[in-house]
Amino acid sequence: TGNPPRQITCEETYGKVKVTVMGGEEIRQYFDRQFKKMMLERSSGRARERAYNWAVRLGATHYQAVVFSKMTKESDIWDYLSAMLSRSGLVTFQPWIARDVREFIKASKLPLDSPHDSIHVRRGDKLATESREEVVNYWHSQGYERQVDFPLNYIPFTHYLRLWETDCQNVWNGSSKNQRRVRTIYLATDDPATVKREISKLPRGQGGTTIVGGCERVKFVFSPEAHHGSFHLAEGGVKVDCAERYTRNIHSIADLMILTKSNTFVGEFNSNWGRIVRIFRTQLNDMYVMPDKSFSWRDIVGLTKYTKKEELTKAEPPALVHDIRIAFAEDKPIPPPGW
């Protein structure tokens, strides 16, 4: 389980402050040991009060905090927490970070005055670890039994595109070709050279666009830094170069913002990046009404009549996730926010 967190004492002008220093893995372990069970607990009045207070500190209204304090389904708790976190303002950029991210996005060829979709293709070191099982399953589904016979050691980009095509077909259904606007897809990937080669093999459309299935005018946009290769800090030998490390951080944050704000996002949850994008695409559902577990005599004898609107409201989930298509690992449970 790793070493326990190390606590150090810092001298400040107003006195001593104790600080716990942890890396990403240590934070996960600390959360798992100290807070996870506590955050899911709803069996006592004290536990529900604690959940209520957590929600209030995240900016929830009284009603929203009550809803959160009475939730018992784990996936609902994490989704509701994600929605509160994404709107809370807790994750705020320093002014110079916001400035550089804004300039980075402006430098891209992404049109900022029209909608865009996004696809995240994570390969790199994941191919030998978390994604390996998914790669094997994919090629088995394509009829390849032995791993030595696999044509590629990754899932091809066309698999991601097939998930997106349905959106394109729905948007264009019944419209003439002349009315069909160019659909823009922003690509965030740590393997840009390979993905570009895969795109080059697709049929070409008008005006430098690409034909994707039934979608005849698709424009792919890469990050301005895509030609430099991977933007993941663990790759590329940049750990000792602070300037390049900062640039890659800005690159990653800009990608995160673009993926979060896209109409449709295609990705996968083996990647930490895919999971954090999901957090910021989650929002509280204003249509959700907390179930009333009290029963009147009319309920018991079956005389209560609900309007169509009331029936629809009863079926609403407490939190909504903006259009996400899972390329693979869709069967894996959604972990706590930030996991």
N, C-alpha and C positions, 0 to 999 in steps of 0.2 A: 504493500500500500504506500510505500515511499516514506520519506522522513516527515516528521511533523513540521508545521510552519515555524519559521524562526522569528522571534519578536526582538526588536531592537529599540533602544531609547534614544530619541533625538532631543537635542537642546534647542528650544525656541526662546524668543524674547520674553514670552509670557510664562515660560516654565518648561518642564519635560513632557514629551509626547511619546507614547508607545506606538510603534508602527510594526505591523506584521508584513514581512516581505515574502511574496509568493509569485511563482510563475504560473502559466496557464494550467499545467497538469496539477500543481499543488492546489490551485483554487478549486478545481473540480473535486479533488479528494476531500478538501476541507468542507465544501458544500455538501458532499455526499454524507460525510460523517456528522456534520453539525446542524445542517439546515433543511435538507431534503424532506426528511420525515416530518419535521416540525411544520413545514410549509403545506404539506398534504393533510395534516391532522385536522379533523373537524368533529371529533367525538365528544368534546367537552365545551362548555361555555367559554372557558379561558382560551381554548384553541381557536374558537370562532372569533373571539374578541381580538386575538393576535392577528388573525387573517384580515379582519376588518381594518385594523390600524395600519397594516402593510399597504392595503389598497388605498387608504386615505393619503398616506405619505407619497404614493405614486400619482396623486391628483384625482382620485376617484370621487364621484359624488357620493352622498350618503346611500342612495339606492344601489349604485354600482358596488360599493363596499359591502353592503349587505348581501348582494348576489354572490360576490367572491367568497364571503365568509361561510356561505351555505353550500358551496360546491363540494362535491365528493368525488367526481370522476377525474382521474389524474390528467387526462388529455385536455379536458375543459379548463382545469386550473392553470395548466401551462399556457394554453392559448389565451386565456383571459389576462394572465400576467404579461404575456408578450404584447398584447394590445395596449395594456396600460403603460408598459415600458416604452413602447414605440412612440407614444404621444407625450410622454412625461417631460421630455427635455433633459433627462438625466445624461443622455449621451449627446454632448454638445462639443462642437469643435472650437479649439482656440482660434482667435481671429486670423492669425497667419495661416493656419491649416485651412480654414474656410476659404480664404483668399486664393491659396494655391490650388485647391480642389476646383474652385470656380474657374480659374484660368485654364486648368488642365482640360476641363469639360468643354470650354469654349474652343480650345485648340483641336478638339476632335472634329470629325466630319459628320457628327450626329446632328441632324436638324433639330433645333430647340423649339421651333414653332409648330411642330406637328407630332402626333403620337408615335411611339416606337415600341417594339417588342424586344426581348432580350433572351440570349441563350448563354449559359455558363458551362463550359467544357473543361472539367478538371482532370488532368492526366498526371504527368510528372511522377513524383514519388508515390502517389496514390495507387498507381497501376500494380505495384509490387505488394501493397498492403491492403487497405480497406476495400479498394475497388476490384481486387483480383477475383474474388468470388463472383462478382457481377459480370466481369468479362467472360469468365468460364461459362456461366449460365447463358449469357447471350449467344456465344458461338455454339454451345450445345443446342440451343433452340433453332439455330440455322442449319443443323444437321451434321456438325463436326463433332465426332466423338472423342478423338484424341487431341490433347492440347498441342502436341507437336505439329498437328495439321492446321491449327488456327491460322487464317490468312494474316491476321493482325493481332497485336497484343493489347489492343484497346477496342472500345466500342466505337464504331464509325459515326461520323457526324450526321450521316443520313438518318440514323436512328432518332436523334434529337429533332431533326427536321420533320419527321413523320408525325411527331406529337404536336408540332406547331401548325402543320398543314390544315388541320380541321378548322382552326380559327380563321385562316385565310379563306377557306371555302365558304364558311358561314358568312363572312363579311361580304364576299363577292357574289353570293348566290343571287341570280336574277339581274345582275347589272351588266351593262354592255362593256366591251373591252375598253372603249374610249373613256369610260367613266371610272375605270379602275385605277386608283392612285397607287403610286409606288409604296410598297410596304417595307419599312426599315427594320432591320434586326441588328441590334448591337451585340457583338460577340466578345465575351470576357473569357479568356483562356490562357493557360500557361503553356500551350502548345500551338502558337499562332501559325508557324510555318506549315505544320502538317494540316491544320484546319483549312488554311488558304489553298493548299494543294487539293484537298477534298472538294472544296467549292469550285475550283477551276475545272473539275471534271463534270460538273452539272451543266445542263443545257443553258445557253445564253439567251437573254431576253433583249428587249429594246433599250437603247440608251445606257448600255453598260450594266443592265440589271441581270438577274438570274431567274430562271424558271425553276420553281420548287413545286413538284406535283402539279396540282391544278392552279397554282398561283404563278401568273406569268410575269410579274414585275416586282421582284424582291431585291432590295439593296442591302448588302452586308456592310456593317461599319465596325472596324477594329479600333482599339485604343491607339492614340498617337504614338505610344511607346511599344506597340506590339512587335515592331521589328527588332527590339532589343531582347526579345525572348521572354522567359518567365518573369512574372512580377512577384512570385512568392519569395519571401526573404530567406527561406531555407535553401534556396537554389541559386546557382550562378556565382558563388564565391564572392559575395558583396558584403559580408559581415563586418569587414574591417574598413569599409569605405562608407563613412557616415553620409556623405552627400548623395551617393547612389542609393543608399538605404532609405534616406528621406524621400527621394524621388519615387522609389517603389512604394513606399507607404502612401504617398499622395495618389499614385496610380491606383492602388488597391481601394482606397477610400472613394475615389472618383467612380471606379467600376461599381462599388457597392451602391452609391447613390443612383447611378444610371439603371442598375438592375432593379433596385427597389421601386423606382418611379415608372417602370415600363408597364405597358398594358398587360402583356402576357409574359410570364417568365418560365423558361424551360431550364431545369437544373436537376440536381440530385442531392440527397441528404447524407452521402458519405463524406461530403465536403463541409468543413466548418463554415465556409463562405455561403454555401447553399442554405445552411440552417439559419445563419444570421440574416440572410435576405428574407427568409420566411418570417422571421420575427417582425421586421419592419414593413412587411406586407400584411400584417394582421391588425385588425381594428375591432373595437367594441361594436356590437350589433345593437343599434338603437331600437330595433323591432323586438328584441328579446324581452320576454316577460317571465319573471321568476314563477315557477310552478306553485300553485296554491294547493297545499296538501291537506287543507281542511275540507270537510265534506258537509253539505247541508242535507236535509232529508230529501230534497229534490234530486240531488246527485245520486243518493243511495237507491232511490226507486226509479232512476233513469228518466226523470222528467225535465232535467236541465237541457235547454237548447242553446247551442253556440252558433253565432253567425259565422259566415265563411271567413271573414277577416280574423275573428277570434281563433278559429281552427288553424289558420295559416300562422298566426302569431305564436300559438302553442308549439308549432313545429320548428320555430326559428332557433338556430344555435346561438349561444351566448357571444361568440366571437366569429368574425368572418376573415377569411384569408383570400386576398386578391389573387386572381387567376394564376395558378401555378401548375405546370405539367411536370411530373416526375419522370425523368429519363430512366432511372433504375433506383433500387433500394426503397421503393414505395411501400414495401411491406415492413420496413423497420419502424418501430414506435418513435414518435416525436419526443426528443429529450427535453429537459427543462431549458428555458431561454438561456442562451450563451454557452450551452454544453458543447 
